[in-house]
Amino acid sequence: MKTEINHFLDTFDRSPKTIFAYRNSLVQFTKVVGEDAELNTETYIKFLISLKHKSPSTQRVYRTAVLKFYAFCKAGNWAELKEATEHYTRKSGKRIVNFNREALEQVIAHCDMLRGDLFALRDRAFVLTLVDTGLRISEACALKRGDIDWQECRAIIIGKGDKQAVIRFSDRSIQALKDYLHARANVDPNSRKPLASQPLFARHDITASKSVKSISAGGMWKAIKDRMTEAGVDRQLVRIHDFRHYFVTMTYLAKGNLKLSQELARHESISTTNRYAHFGGEADIAYDEIFNKKK
């Protein structure tokens, strides 16, 4: 089966990222069913059952890759494969947002206190930017210095779905950015790029030398995880998207207005924002009045 998989991927006209995801899916497929397994409905069902503990999005990628591989090999009964997919696929509904707020706030407090070298000032500015703007990590890493309107404390970005959006910065995130960029003053002039075109958040490792190179989302997430360790927080307790969850939660708790939170979070659908409605809602108030009334 390994030869067929390699041939399938070699002829697959998709982006490198998609090919990587499909290769990983088919590696998992062969691990579950065995390299000598016949490509039939029973084999496919065995693989579907093995996916039940994975997230709906992961299941979707794995199923798509395997079905395209079946089609490439002209294997299986498509009516049976479709029926099996419908039977074993968990319908993915909206999940209530849940994250470890205490651990996240401990990380935020630690990063807010960072001072000293460029690494510390960058990480402080980056975390406060995530927390106070609701930017996704990839969006924050893509920011250029010229994107920021320093007088209005905002930026216009191209976000998810190739849509333009206005991002607002808090006073503390703007100050953290200014502190960081001021410390970069002896590095930035060495770059051939105009100041406005330089990345807002840069690498400062040895290989970057004195040039200004943008940092990747993976590199920034590694830096944040190192700060978690410094803060005494288990790295497993905080996920990168929790910073965005925190932003949406804080906006909703402050105003209790789902429509406003939807706009600030740039959610396309109000149903996505509604996943945060269990935080500090009327049910919490009613419960407190019923069970925690002062005697």
MIFISE-470621 format. One line per 4 residues: number of its first residue (from 1); for each residue x, y, z of N, C-alpha, C. Coordinates in nm, 2 decimals, decimal comma, m for minus. Last residue first. Example, Ala and Ser with C-alpha at 12.3 -4.5 7.8 and 13.67 -1.06 7.14 Angstrom:
2	1,28 m0,22 0,71 1,37 m0,11 0,71 1,29 0,00 0,79 ~ 1,32 m0,57 0,78 1,23 m0,45 0,78 1,32 m0,33 0,78
END
This chain:
295	m2,86 3,52 5,43 m2,96 3,50 5,53 m2,99 3,62 5,61 ~ m2,82 3,59 5,09 m2,78 3,62 5,22 m2,89 3,59 5,32 ~ m2,84 3,33 4,85 m2,91 3,44 4,91 m2,85 3,46 5,06 ~ m2,76 3,13 4,68 m2,66 3,20 4,76 m2,71 3,33 4,83
291	m2,96 3,02 4,54 m2,89 2,93 4,63 m2,79 3,01 4,72 ~ m3,09 3,24 4,40 m3,17 3,13 4,46 m3,09 3,06 4,57 ~ m2,89 3,41 4,31 m3,00 3,46 4,39 m3,08 3,35 4,46 ~ m2,74 3,23 4,16 m2,68 3,30 4,28 m2,79 3,35 4,37
287	m2,92 3,18 3,95 m2,87 3,07 4,04 m2,82 3,13 4,17 ~ m2,94 3,43 3,83 m3,06 3,37 3,90 m3,02 3,26 3,99 ~ m2,68 3,46 3,74 m2,73 3,56 3,84 m2,85 3,50 3,91 ~ m2,66 3,25 3,56 m2,56 3,26 3,68 m2,62 3,35 3,78
283	m2,86 3,32 3,38 m2,87 3,19 3,46 m2,78 3,19 3,58 ~ m2,76 3,54 3,26 m2,87 3,56 3,35 m2,89 3,43 3,43 ~ m2,40 3,49 3,25 m2,53 3,52 3,20 m2,64 3,53 3,30 ~ m2,12 3,43 3,28 m2,18 3,55 3,35 m2,32 3,59 3,30
279	m2,10 3,24 3,00 m2,02 3,32 3,10 m2,10 3,44 3,15 ~ m2,26 3,14 2,81 m2,27 3,08 2,94 m2,19 3,15 3,04 ~ m2,19 3,26 2,57 m2,30 3,32 2,64 m2,32 3,26 2,78 ~ m2,01 3,17 2,39 m1,96 3,23 2,51 m2,07 3,28 2,61
275	m2,15 3,08 2,17 m2,08 2,98 2,25 m2,02 3,03 2,38 ~ m2,23 3,30 2,04 m2,32 3,25 2,14 m2,26 3,14 2,22 ~ m2,04 3,33 1,84 m2,03 3,41 1,96 m2,12 3,36 2,07 ~ m2,16 3,16 1,66 m2,02 3,13 1,71 m2,00 3,21 1,84
271	m2,40 3,27 1,60 m2,40 3,14 1,67 m2,26 3,11 1,73 ~ m2,34 3,49 1,45 m2,37 3,52 1,59 m2,37 3,39 1,67 ~ m2,08 3,46 1,22 m2,21 3,42 1,26 m2,23 3,45 1,41 ~ m1,82 3,56 1,19 m1,92 3,58 1,08 m2,06 3,55 1,13
267	m1,66 3,75 1,43 m1,72 3,63 1,40 m1,82 3,65 1,29 ~ m1,50 3,96 1,54 m1,50 3,93 1,39 m1,56 3,79 1,36 ~ m1,50 4,04 1,79 m1,43 3,92 1,77 m1,42 3,88 1,62 ~ m1,65 4,27 1,77 m1,51 4,28 1,81 m1,43 4,16 1,78
263	m1,90 4,16 1,68 m1,83 4,25 1,60 m1,68 4,26 1,64 ~ m1,96 3,99 1,90 m1,95 3,93 1,77 m1,87 4,03 1,68 ~ m1,99 4,18 2,10 m1,88 4,08 2,11 m1,85 4,02 1,97 ~ m2,22 4,30 2,01 m2,10 4,38 2,02 m1,98 4,28 2,02
259	m2,40 4,08 2,03 m2,38 4,15 1,90 m2,25 4,23 1,90 ~ m2,40 4,03 2,30 m2,35 3,93 2,21 m2,31 3,99 2,07 ~ m2,33 4,19 2,58 m2,39 4,22 2,45 m2,33 4,13 2,34 ~ m2,22 4,22 2,83 m2,34 4,14 2,81 m2,41 4,15 2,68
255	m2,00 4,38 2,89 m2,12 4,44 2,83 m2,24 4,36 2,82 ~ m1,81 4,21 3,01 m1,81 4,36 3,04 m1,94 4,42 3,00 ~ m1,85 3,96 2,91 m1,87 3,98 3,05 m1,88 4,13 3,08 ~ m1,77 4,01 2,64 m1,91 3,97 2,67 m1,94 3,99 2,82
251	m1,50 4,07 2,67 m1,59 4,17 2,61 m1,74 4,13 2,64 ~ m1,41 3,83 2,79 m1,40 3,96 2,86 m1,49 4,06 2,80 ~ m1,45 3,64 2,58 m1,52 3,63 2,71 m1,52 3,76 2,79 ~ m1,28 3,74 2,38 m1,43 3,74 2,36 m1,50 3,73 2,49
247	m1,03 3,70 2,52 m1,07 3,83 2,46 m1,22 3,84 2,45 ~ m1,03 3,42 2,56 m1,03 3,52 2,67 m1,08 3,65 2,63 ~ m1,01 3,32 2,30 m1,13 3,29 2,39 m1,14 3,39 2,50 ~ m0,76 3,42 2,25 m0,87 3,47 2,17 m1,00 3,44 2,25
243	m0,62 3,25 2,42 m0,60 3,40 2,43 m0,72 3,47 2,36 ~ m0,67 3,00 2,33 m0,73 3,05 2,46 m0,72 3,20 2,48 ~ m0,53 2,92 2,12 m0,65 2,99 2,09 m0,72 3,04 2,21 ~ m0,32 2,79 2,24 m0,29 2,92 2,18 m0,42 2,99 2,15
239	m0,39 2,67 2,57 m0,38 2,65 2,42 m0,37 2,78 2,36 ~ m0,28 2,56 2,88 m0,32 2,68 2,80 m0,29 2,64 2,65 ~ m0,21 2,33 3,01 m0,33 2,40 3,05 m0,37 2,51 2,97 ~ 0,03 2,23 2,93 m0,09 2,16 2,88 m0,22 2,24 2,91
235	0,22 2,36 3,07 0,20 2,40 2,93 0,08 2,34 2,87 ~ 0,16 2,48 3,39 0,17 2,36 3,31 0,14 2,40 3,16 ~ 0,32 2,76 3,51 0,20 2,71 3,45 0,23 2,59 3,37 ~ 0,53 2,92 3,59 0,49 2,81 3,68 0,36 2,75 3,64
231	0,63 3,11 3,43 0,52 3,15 3,52 0,47 3,04 3,61 ~ 0,81 2,96 3,28 0,86 3,06 3,38 0,75 3,10 3,48 ~ 0,62 2,82 3,13 0,71 2,75 3,23 0,77 2,84 3,33 ~ 0,52 3,03 2,98 0,43 2,96 3,07 0,51 2,88 3,17
227	0,74 3,10 2,83 0,70 3,20 2,93 0,60 3,13 3,03 ~ 0,74 2,88 2,66 0,86 2,90 2,75 0,82 3,00 2,86 ~ 0,51 2,94 2,52 0,52 2,82 2,60 0,63 2,83 2,70 ~ 0,60 3,16 2,38 0,50 3,18 2,48 0,49 3,06 2,57
223	0,79 3,05 2,20 0,83 3,15 2,30 0,73 3,17 2,41 ~ 0,61 2,88 2,06 0,72 2,82 2,14 0,77 2,92 2,24 ~ 0,47 3,08 1,93 0,40 2,99 2,02 0,50 2,92 2,11 ~ 0,66 3,18 1,76 0,60 3,27 1,86 0,53 3,18 1,97
219	0,71 2,97 1,59 0,82 3,02 1,67 0,77 3,11 1,78 ~ 0,46 2,94 1,47 0,51 2,83 1,55 0,62 2,88 1,64 ~ 0,43 3,18 1,34 0,34 3,15 1,44 0,39 3,04 1,53 ~ 0,76 3,34 1,29 0,64 3,25 1,25 0,55 3,23 1,37
215	0,87 3,67 1,27 0,87 3,54 1,34 0,74 3,47 1,30 ~ 1,06 3,85 1,02 0,93 3,82 1,09 0,94 3,69 1,16 ~ 1,37 4,01 1,07 1,29 3,90 1,01 1,17 3,87 1,09 ~ 1,60 4,23 1,03 1,47 4,22 1,09 1,39 4,12 1,01
211	1,95 4,17 1,11 1,84 4,20 1,02 1,71 4,18 1,09 ~ 2,15 4,09 1,27 2,10 4,22 1,30 1,99 4,26 1,20 ~ 2,06 3,75 1,30 2,16 3,85 1,30 2,10 3,98 1,34 ~ 1,91 3,52 1,29 1,84 3,65 1,24 1,95 3,76 1,23
207	2,06 3,34 1,43 2,05 3,33 1,28 1,99 3,45 1,22 ~ 2,01 3,41 1,70 2,14 3,43 1,64 2,14 3,43 1,49 ~ 1,68 3,58 1,73 1,78 3,47 1,75 1,91 3,50 1,68 ~ 1,47 3,73 1,71 1,59 3,80 1,76 1,69 3,69 1,80
203	1,20 3,81 1,48 1,29 3,72 1,54 1,41 3,79 1,60 ~ 0,94 4,06 1,55 1,05 4,00 1,48 1,12 3,89 1,55 ~ 0,64 4,22 1,48 0,71 4,12 1,58 0,82 4,05 1,50 ~ 0,60 4,38 1,26 0,58 4,43 1,39 0,65 4,35 1,50
199	0,84 4,38 0,99 0,74 4,31 1,08 0,72 4,38 1,21 ~ 0,85 4,67 0,78 0,92 4,57 0,86 0,81 4,50 0,95 ~ 0,74 4,87 0,63 0,73 4,73 0,58 0,79 4,63 0,67 ~ 0,81 5,10 0,76 0,67 5,06 0,76 0,65 4,92 0,71
195	1,09 5,12 0,71 1,04 5,10 0,84 0,90 5,04 0,84 ~ 1,20 4,93 0,42 1,15 5,06 0,48 1,09 5,02 0,62 ~ 1,47 4,70 0,45 1,33 4,73 0,43 1,29 4,86 0,49 ~ 1,72 4,66 0,52 1,70 4,72 0,39 1,56 4,76 0,37
191	1,82 4,72 0,86 1,74 4,65 0,76 1,73 4,73 0,63 ~ 1,93 4,88 1,04 2,02 4,80 0,96 1,95 4,72 0,85 ~ 1,73 5,00 1,18 1,79 5,08 1,07 1,89 5,00 0,99 ~ 1,66 4,79 1,37 1,58 4,82 1,26 1,65 4,90 1,15
187	1,85 4,81 1,59 1,84 4,69 1,49 1,77 4,73 1,36 ~ 1,81 5,01 1,76 1,94 4,99 1,71 1,96 4,88 1,61 ~ 1,54 4,99 1,82 1,58 5,11 1,74 1,72 5,09 1,68 ~ 1,42 4,81 1,98 1,46 4,76 1,85 1,53 4,87 1,77
183	1,32 4,96 2,19 1,44 4,88 2,22 1,50 4,82 2,09 ~ 1,10 5,06 2,06 1,21 5,16 2,10 1,34 5,08 2,13 ~ 0,95 4,84 2,04 1,00 4,90 1,92 1,11 5,00 1,95 ~ 0,88 4,79 2,31 0,95 4,69 2,23 1,02 4,75 2,11
179	0,74 5,02 2,38 0,86 4,98 2,45 0,95 4,89 2,37 ~ 0,53 5,01 2,19 0,62 5,12 2,19 0,75 5,09 2,26 ~ 0,40 4,78 2,29 0,45 4,78 2,15 0,56 4,89 2,14 ~ 0,32 4,87 2,54 0,41 4,75 2,53 0,48 4,75 2,39
175	0,14 5,07 2,46 0,26 5,10 2,54 0,36 4,99 2,53 ~ m0,06 4,91 2,34 0,02 5,01 2,26 0,15 5,05 2,33 ~ m0,14 4,76 2,55 m0,08 4,69 2,44 0,00 4,79 2,35 ~ m0,25 4,96 2,72 m0,14 4,89 2,77 m0,07 4,81 2,65
171	m0,46 5,07 2,56 m0,35 5,15 2,60 m0,23 5,07 2,64 ~ m0,55 4,83 2,30 m0,57 4,89 2,43 m0,45 4,98 2,46 ~ m0,65 4,85 1,96 m0,55 4,82 2,06 m0,58 4,90 2,19 ~ m0,87 4,70 1,72 m0,85 4,81 1,82 m0,74 4,76 1,93
167	m0,90 4,64 1,38 m0,86 4,59 1,51 m0,82 4,71 1,60 ~ m1,12 4,60 1,12 m1,06 4,70 1,21 m1,03 4,63 1,34 ~ m1,07 4,40 0,83 m1,14 4,42 0,96 m1,05 4,53 1,04 ~ m1,14 4,22 0,53 m1,08 4,34 0,60 m1,15 4,36 0,73
163	m1,10 3,88 0,46 m1,19 3,99 0,49 m1,11 4,10 0,56 ~ m1,02 3,62 0,40 m0,97 3,73 0,32 m1,05 3,85 0,34 ~ m1,09 3,44 0,60 m1,18 3,45 0,48 m1,14 3,57 0,39 ~ m0,94 3,63 0,86 m0,99 3,50 0,81 m1,09 3,52 0,70
159	m0,81 3,95 0,75 m0,82 3,84 0,84 m0,88 3,71 0,78 ~ m0,62 4,21 0,70 m0,69 4,11 0,62 m0,69 3,99 0,71 ~ m0,67 4,51 0,91 m0,60 4,38 0,87 m0,68 4,31 0,77 ~ m0,60 4,81 1,04 m0,69 4,75 0,94 m0,61 4,62 0,89
155	m0,57 4,92 1,38 m0,51 4,87 1,25 m0,62 4,81 1,17 ~ m0,53 5,17 1,64 m0,60 5,06 1,57 m0,52 5,02 1,44 ~ m0,49 5,42 1,76 m0,47 5,29 1,83 m0,55 5,18 1,77 ~ m0,48 5,66 1,65 m0,61 5,61 1,67 m0,61 5,48 1,75
151	m0,20 5,70 1,64 m0,29 5,80 1,70 m0,42 5,75 1,74 ~ m0,10 5,48 1,51 m0,06 5,50 1,65 m0,15 5,61 1,72 ~ m0,20 5,24 1,33 m0,24 5,38 1,33 m0,21 5,42 1,48 ~ m0,01 4,98 1,19 m0,06 5,04 1,31 m0,08 5,19 1,30
147	0,12 4,90 0,96 m0,03 4,87 0,98 m0,09 4,94 1,10 ~ 0,39 4,94 0,97 0,30 5,04 0,91 0,15 5,02 0,92 ~ 0,48 4,71 1,08 0,49 4,83 1,16 0,39 4,94 1,10 ~ 0,26 4,44 1,01 0,37 4,52 0,98 0,37 4,65 1,06
143	0,14 4,11 1,11 0,14 4,26 1,12 0,27 4,32 1,08 ~ 0,16 3,84 1,13 0,16 3,90 0,99 0,16 4,05 1,00 ~ 0,13 3,77 1,39 0,26 3,75 1,33 0,27 3,82 1,20 ~ m0,15 3,82 1,41 m0,05 3,90 1,49 0,09 3,89 1,43
139	m0,24 3,61 1,26 m0,27 3,75 1,22 m0,18 3,84 1,29 ~ m0,16 3,38 1,40 m0,11 3,40 1,26 m0,13 3,55 1,22 ~ m0,31 3,42 1,64 m0,16 3,42 1,64 m0,10 3,45 1,50 ~ m0,58 3,64 1,60 m0,53 3,51 1,60 m0,38 3,52 1,59
135	m0,68 3,91 1,82 m0,61 3,86 1,70 m0,57 3,72 1,71 ~ m0,78 4,03 2,04 m0,85 3,92 1,98 m0,79 3,86 1,86 ~ m0,67 4,24 2,17 m0,72 4,27 2,04 m0,81 4,16 1,98 ~ m0,57 4,17 2,42 m0,65 4,29 2,41 m0,70 4,32 2,27
131	m0,43 3,93 2,38 m0,53 3,93 2,48 m0,62 4,05 2,46 ~ m0,24 3,99 2,18 m0,34 3,88 2,16 m0,46 3,90 2,25 ~ m0,10 4,20 2,31 m0,17 4,22 2,18 m0,27 4,12 2,16 ~ 0,01 4,07 2,52 m0,09 4,17 2,55 m0,16 4,21 2,42
127	0,19 3,90 2,38 0,08 3,84 2,46 m0,03 3,95 2,49 ~ 0,36 4,09 2,25 0,28 4,00 2,17 0,16 3,94 2,25 ~ 0,48 4,23 2,46 0,40 4,31 2,36 0,30 4,21 2,29 ~ 0,62 4,02 2,58 0,52 4,10 2,66 0,42 4,17 2,56
123	0,79 3,94 2,37 0,69 3,85 2,42 0,58 3,92 2,50 ~ 0,94 4,18 2,34 0,86 4,13 2,23 0,75 4,04 2,29 ~ 1,07 4,19 2,59 0,98 4,30 2,55 0,89 4,26 2,43 ~ 1,22 3,95 2,59 1,12 3,98 2,69 1,02 4,08 2,65
119	1,38 3,99 2,36 1,29 3,87 2,37 1,18 3,90 2,47 ~ 1,53 4,22 2,42 1,43 4,22 2,31 1,33 4,11 2,32 ~ 1,55 4,24 2,79 1,60 4,23 2,65 1,49 4,23 2,55 ~ 1,34 4,41 3,01 1,48 4,37 2,98 1,52 4,36 2,84
115	1,04 4,26 3,14 1,12 4,37 3,10 1,26 4,32 3,06 ~ 0,72 4,14 3,22 0,85 4,12 3,15 0,91 4,25 3,11 ~ 0,47 4,16 3,32 0,58 4,21 3,40 0,71 4,20 3,34 ~ 0,30 4,04 3,14 0,29 4,19 3,16 0,40 4,25 3,24
111	0,37 3,77 3,18 0,42 3,84 3,06 0,41 3,99 3,07 ~ 0,23 3,73 3,42 0,37 3,71 3,41 0,43 3,79 3,29 ~ m0,04 3,78 3,34 0,03 3,86 3,45 0,18 3,85 3,44 ~ m0,07 3,57 3,16 m0,08 3,71 3,12 m0,01 3,80 3,22
107	m0,04 3,34 3,32 0,05 3,36 3,21 0,05 3,51 3,17 ~ m0,27 3,38 3,48 m0,13 3,37 3,54 m0,02 3,40 3,44 ~ m0,47 3,37 3,30 m0,44 3,49 3,36 m0,31 3,50 3,43 ~ m0,45 3,09 3,24 m0,42 3,19 3,14 m0,39 3,33 3,20
103	m0,52 2,97 3,48 m0,39 2,95 3,43 m0,35 3,05 3,33 ~ m0,79 3,07 3,50 m0,69 3,10 3,61 m0,55 3,08 3,56 ~ m0,92 2,97 3,27 m0,90 3,11 3,29 m0,79 3,15 3,39 ~ m0,90 2,73 3,07 m0,86 2,74 3,21 m0,82 2,89 3,23
99	m1,21 2,71 2,88 m1,07 2,72 2,89 m1,03 2,75 3,04 ~ m1,47 2,66 2,66 m1,42 2,63 2,79 m1,27 2,64 2,79 ~ m1,76 2,71 2,47 m1,62 2,75 2,49 m1,58 2,72 2,64 ~ m1,96 2,45 2,36 m1,95 2,56 2,46 m1,80 2,59 2,48
95	m1,98 2,38 2,02 m1,93 2,34 2,15 m1,93 2,47 2,24 ~ m2,21 2,30 1,77 m2,13 2,40 1,83 m2,10 2,36 1,98 ~ m2,17 1,96 1,63 m2,25 2,08 1,67 m2,16 2,18 1,74 ~ m2,12 1,73 1,41 m2,05 1,83 1,49 m2,13 1,95 1,51
91	m2,20 1,39 1,41 m2,25 1,53 1,37 m2,18 1,63 1,46 ~ m1,98 1,15 1,34 m2,04 1,22 1,45 m2,08 1,36 1,40 ~ m2,01 0,89 1,12 m1,97 1,03 1,14 m2,05 1,09 1,25 ~ m2,11 0,64 1,07 m2,01 0,65 1,17 m1,96 0,79 1,20
87	m2,31 0,68 0,87 m2,34 0,60 1,00 m2,24 0,63 1,11 ~ m2,18 0,81 0,67 m2,30 0,88 0,73 m2,33 0,81 0,87 ~ m1,99 0,62 0,60 m1,95 0,76 0,64 m2,06 0,82 0,72 ~ m2,15 0,41 0,51 m2,06 0,39 0,63 m2,02 0,53 0,69
83	m2,26 0,52 0,28 m2,35 0,48 0,39 m2,27 0,47 0,52 ~ m2,03 0,56 0,13 m2,11 0,67 0,17 m2,20 0,64 0,29 ~ m1,95 0,29 0,10 m1,86 0,38 0,16 m1,94 0,51 0,21 ~ m2,17 0,19 m0,05 m2,14 0,14 0,09 m2,05 0,23 0,17
79	m2,14 0,33 m0,28 m2,27 0,34 m0,21 m2,25 0,30 m0,06 ~ m1,89 0,26 m0,37 m1,91 0,39 m0,32 m2,04 0,41 m0,25 ~ m1,69 0,00 m0,28 m1,82 0,02 m0,33 m1,87 0,16 m0,28 ~ m1,33 m0,02 m0,36 m1,45 0,00 m0,28 m1,58 0,02 m0,35
75	m1,11 0,16 m0,58 m1,14 0,05 m0,49 m1,27 0,09 m0,41 ~ m0,94 0,32 m0,74 m1,06 0,26 m0,80 m1,11 0,14 m0,72 ~ m0,74 0,46 m0,64 m0,71 0,32 m0,66 m0,83 0,24 m0,72 ~ m0,87 0,70 m0,61 m0,75 0,69 m0,70 m0,72 0,55 m0,73
71	m1,06 0,63 m0,43 m1,10 0,67 m0,56 m0,99 0,66 m0,66 ~ m0,90 0,59 m0,20 m0,99 0,48 m0,26 m1,02 0,51 m0,40 ~ m0,81 0,85 m0,18 m0,71 0,74 m0,20 m0,79 0,62 m0,26 ~ m1,04 0,98 m0,11 m0,97 1,02 m0,23 m0,87 0,91 m0,27
67	m1,08 0,85 0,14 m1,18 0,84 0,03 m1,12 0,87 m0,11 ~ m0,86 0,95 0,28 m0,88 0,81 0,26 m0,97 0,78 0,14 ~ m0,91 1,23 0,29 m0,78 1,18 0,23 m0,80 1,03 0,19 ~ m1,16 1,24 0,42 m1,14 1,29 0,28 m1,02 1,23 0,22
63	m1,10 1,14 0,67 m1,19 1,07 0,59 m1,17 1,11 0,44 ~ m0,91 1,33 0,77 m0,87 1,19 0,75 m0,96 1,12 0,66 ~ m1,07 1,56 0,78 m0,95 1,56 0,69 m0,91 1,41 0,66 ~ m1,27 1,48 0,96 m1,31 1,52 0,83 m1,19 1,51 0,73
59	m1,13 1,44 1,20 m1,20 1,32 1,13 m1,23 1,36 0,99 ~ m1,05 1,70 1,25 m0,95 1,60 1,21 m1,01 1,48 1,15 ~ m1,30 1,81 1,30 m1,22 1,86 1,19 m1,12 1,77 1,15 ~ m1,39 1,66 1,53 m1,46 1,66 1,40 m1,38 1,71 1,28
55	m1,11 1,50 1,70 m1,20 1,62 1,68 m1,27 1,60 1,54 ~ m1,12 1,15 1,80 m1,05 1,27 1,74 m1,16 1,38 1,72 ~ m1,24 0,93 1,88 m1,19 1,02 1,98 m1,13 1,14 1,93 ~ m1,30 0,79 1,64 m1,41 0,84 1,72 m1,37 0,94 1,83
51	m1,13 0,66 1,46 m1,13 0,81 1,47 m1,22 0,87 1,57 ~ m1,18 0,39 1,45 m1,06 0,44 1,52 m1,05 0,59 1,54 ~ m1,40 0,38 1,28 m1,42 0,36 1,43 m1,30 0,41 1,51 ~ m1,28 0,43 1,03 m1,37 0,53 1,09 m1,39 0,51 1,24
47	m1,13 0,19 1,00 m1,06 0,32 1,02 m1,15 0,42 1,08 ~ m1,34 0,01 0,98 m1,24 m0,01 1,08 m1,16 0,12 1,11 ~ m1,45 0,10 0,74 m1,52 0,11 0,87 m1,43 0,10 0,99 ~ m1,25 0,03 0,56 m1,28 0,18 0,58 m1,36 0,19 0,71
43	m1,26 m0,24 0,57 m1,14 m0,17 0,61 m1,16 m0,03 0,64 ~ m1,52 m0,28 0,47 m1,48 m0,33 0,61 m1,36 m0,26 0,66 ~ m1,50 m0,19 0,21 m1,58 m0,12 0,30 m1,55 m0,16 0,45 ~ m1,15 m0,21 0,10 m1,29 m0,24 0,09 m1,37 m0,17 0,20
39	m0,86 m0,27 0,02 m0,93 m0,15 0,03 m1,08 m0,17 0,00 ~ m0,69 m0,50 0,24 m0,77 m0,47 0,12 m0,85 m0,35 0,13 ~ m0,37 m0,45 0,40 m0,52 m0,46 0,40 m0,58 m0,43 0,27 ~ m0,11 m0,43 0,43 m0,15 m0,53 0,34 m0,31 m0,54 0,33
35	m0,06 m0,25 0,63 m0,02 m0,21 0,50 m0,07 m0,31 0,39 ~ m0,33 m0,18 0,86 m0,22 m0,26 0,81 m0,19 m0,23 0,67 ~ m0,52 m0,01 0,98 m0,57 m0,13 0,90 m0,46 m0,22 0,86 ~ m0,36 0,18 1,13 m0,48 0,12 1,18 m0,52 m0,01 1,11
31	m0,15 0,25 0,97 m0,12 0,20 1,10 m0,24 0,13 1,16 ~ m0,29 0,34 0,74 m0,21 0,22 0,73 m0,17 0,16 0,87 ~ m0,39 0,58 0,86 m0,48 0,48 0,80 m0,41 0,34 0,79 ~ m0,17 0,73 0,92 m0,26 0,68 1,02 m0,35 0,57 0,98
27	m0,09 0,78 0,65 0,00 0,71 0,74 m0,08 0,65 0,86 ~ m0,30 0,93 0,57 m0,28 0,79 0,51 m0,18 0,71 0,59 ~ m0,26 1,16 0,71 m0,39 1,09 0,73 m0,37 0,94 0,68 ~ m0,02 1,25 0,62 m0,03 1,21 0,76 m0,16 1,13 0,78
23	m0,09 1,31 0,36 0,01 1,20 0,39 0,00 1,16 0,53 ~ m0,27 1,51 0,40 m0,32 1,39 0,34 m0,22 1,28 0,37 ~ m0,10 1,71 0,50 m0,21 1,67 0,58 m0,26 1,53 0,53 ~ 0,07 1,74 0,28 0,13 1,70 0,41 0,02 1,64 0,50
19	m0,11 1,84 0,09 m0,04 1,71 0,07 0,02 1,66 0,20 ~ m0,17 2,09 0,21 m0,27 1,98 0,19 m0,21 1,85 0,17 ~ 0,08 2,21 0,19 0,02 2,20 0,32 m0,09 2,09 0,32 ~ 0,13 2,22 m0,09 0,22 2,14 0,00 0,15 2,11 0,14
15	m0,18 2,21 m0,26 m0,08 2,28 m0,20 0,01 2,19 m0,11 ~ m0,23 1,96 m0,53 m0,28 2,05 m0,42 m0,16 2,12 m0,36 ~ m0,26 1,72 m0,71 m0,23 1,86 m0,75 m0,29 1,95 m0,64 ~ m0,10 1,42 m0,69 m0,20 1,50 m0,63 m0,17 1,65 m0,64
11	0,09 1,25 m0,76 0,01 1,30 m0,87 m0,10 1,39 m0,82 ~ 0,21 1,19 m0,52 0,29 1,25 m0,62 0,21 1,31 m0,74 ~ 0,00 1,06 m0,39 0,04 1,19 m0,34 0,13 1,26 m0,45 ~ m0,01 0,82 m0,54 m0,13 0,90 m0,52 m0,09 1,04 m0,49
7	0,25 0,71 m0,49 0,21 0,74 m0,63 0,09 0,84 m0,63 ~ 0,23 0,67 m0,21 0,33 0,76 m0,27 0,29 0,81 m0,41 ~ 0,03 0,48 m0,21 0,01 0,61 m0,14 0,10 0,71 m0,20 ~ 0,14 0,27 m0,35 0,03 0,33 m0,40 0,00 0,47 m0,34
3	0,35 0,20 m0,17 0,38 0,24 m0,31 0,27 0,32 m0,37 ~ 0,21 0,12 0,06 0,29 0,23 0,07 0,33 0,29 m0,07 ~ 0,08 m0,12 0,00 0,00 0,00 0,00 0,09 0,13 0,00
END
